[in-house]
Amino acid sequence: MFHSATLKLTGWYLLILMVISIVFSFTIYGETTGEIQTRLTEFQNHVEQPGFAPPTGDSNPRLFSAFRNQQREAAGHSILLTLVYVNLLILCGGGVLSYLLARRTLGQIEQAHDAQSRFTSDASHELRTPLAAMRAELEVALRDPRLTKDDMKELLESNLEEVDKLTVLSKTLLQLSKLDHANLELEPVNMGDLAHEVVQRYDKNAKRVKLTVPKEPIIVKANSASLEELLTILVDNALKYSPADSQIKAVLSRQGRQARFEIINKGEGIPSDKLPHIFDRFYRVNDSRADGGSGLGLALAREIVSIHRGELSVSSTPGGHTSFQFLLPLHRKSQA
């Protein structure tokens, strides 16, 4: 589809270019031949004046007219040939440039279309999997004449888990869709207070997550709800992929004119070949649904950081520590 569109756009670019070139060539040809005709006529009038003696001694007006016409035709032929060569050069060079310009114009659209297609396909797959599991369980239960009350309770609990997964997935998809065209209201946000709230929500007794915040408030200009979601994703991710008895370290600090938040957990780690894809939508390191994740959390985190004009990065060693960190611009008053 995009290949044919590229060729069509190339054709239109080239057509416009050639129309301009041909019109310009006709204009140049007409103006140039007219100027030559005028100059030769003036020269003939000057030669035919009384008292002018040509070097050859022959002052026949017919010879001067023939000479004038001959020179005009020769000049016109030379100019026409030059313009033809120039137009052929424009046709060849313009064709190549038009194709490159068309590819560049449609390249980003093609990438966005492919990404949207992959996103739609992946989203359909993610929605279809829990629905298929629920359908299979219900069909088996309906065909079982010896189904007990306990079996029915277990079935309903299992279906409820799948419904919860679908709810979380739908919420995340909506958040990603909104962020693609987001126009968030930004306000000064105290990152230290917000980080404390998120950590306390997951670890009320402060046994798992050790949060270090400087005494001086770190204020960023951000959307409070989106920033809270970002911190929630990173804290939840660290807790989910680390041993239950391990400690997670979270540090908030100032780095130049930016606020820096880093969270480090110990666990299996992320292989180096999979690190570049960790923020892709629906990507899972172990390609498994056992952890209940949808593969959208880190993608959402990257979108939030990007909208706030920040940077999000990850480093990990297999069997060692995994570190996620992001940088956000400080509020101007805080910079001062």
Protein Blocks (a to p, Z undefined) as FASTA:
>chain_A
ZZmmmmmmmmmmmmmmmmmmmmmmmmmmmmmmmmmmmmmmmmmmmmmpghiacfklpacf
klmmmmmmmmmmmmmmmmmmmmmmmmmmmmmmmmmmmmmmmmmmmmmmmmmmmmmmmmmm
mmmmmmmmmmmmmmmmmmmmmmmmkbcfklmmmmmmmmmmmmmmmmmmmmmmmmmmmmmm
gccddddddfklmmmmmmmmmmmnommbccdddfbdcdddddfklmmmmmmmmmmmmmmm
gcfkbccddddddehjaccdddddddebpafklmmmmmpghiafklpaklopahlmmmmm
mmmmmmnopacdddddehiacdddddddddfklmZZ
